[in-house]
Amino acid sequence: MTVLRIAPAVADAFPDTLIALVTAAGMRGHEPWPATDAAVRELERQLADGRRQPAGEDDPRIASWHAAYRSFGTNPRRVRPSVDALGRRLAKKGVLPRINAAVDSYNTVSVGHGLPAGAFDLDRVVGDIDIRHADGGEGFTPLGEPDTVENPKPGEIVYADAAGVLTRHWNHRDAHRTRVTEDSTRVVFVLETLRATPDGDVLRAAAHELQGLLLPHAERTAVYFLDPARPEADIAAGR
C-alpha cells in the first residue's frame, strides 16, 4: 500500500484545496504516443495563431498559488509555481519542452487548464507520500542535479516520502529520485487547485483528459480526488 495524503495543517491552511491523482500501471513509455504528440502541437498552434494565451499572474488560478507561496515564505516571482513557469516559457518560446511522452502529457494538460501538474515514479517512492510543512531537516535532490542536496525551509509546503522531499515549494520543482522516465511503469500523476469551489470542474476535466492520454499506453489507470474532507488515497498502482 502507498498512501498519498494531505496533512491536517495543510488542509486547515488551504481549505478549498482539491487534488486529482491519476495512476497508471503497466505504462509503456517507449512506444509512440500519437494523441499526446497531437495535443502538444495543437496547443502550440493555438498559441501561434492567437487563439490561446497561457494563464498569467493576473489569472485567479495562478494568483492563488502566488498567495500560497507567499504564505510559507517563498517569493513566487523568483521561485514560480510550475504551471506559471511552464506557461511563461510557452509564451516566450512558442513551444513546450519535449521530455518524454508521459511528462509531455501532463505538461500539456497543465498549461491547457492553468493547473500545476507533476508525477512520481512509484517504484522509486519509499513508503507513503505526505503533502505537509517541512521541518527544515529533510533532504531534497533537484531534478537533473543528482549530486545536489538542498534543505527546504521550515514551514515550506512539500511532498515528501520516508526517504526525503519529492517537491519543493509545493509544486515548484520535482526531485531527481522519483522523476518519470520512459522506463517508468507505475506512476502517479498529480493535478492541483486551491480554488475547488470555482475550479473543481476544471480540475476534474483535466484529470480525465490526462487519463485519456494515458489509457492507450497503460494496462490500468484510475483517478482519485483528495480534499480536506477526503485527505488520503491508496495509490499503489499495480499492487
Secondary structure, DSSP 8 states (H G I E B T S, - for coil): --EEEE-HHHHHH-TT-EEEEEEEES--TTS--HHHHHHHHHHHHHHHTTS-----TTSHHHHHHHHHHHHTT--TTTS--HHHHHHHHHHHHSS-----HHHHHHHHHHHHHT--EEEEEGGG--S-EEEEE--S---B-BTT-TT--B---TT-EEEEETTEEEEETTTTEEBSTT---TT--EEEEEEEES-HHHHHHHHHHHHHHHHHHHGGG-SEEEEEEEBTTB-EEE--TT-
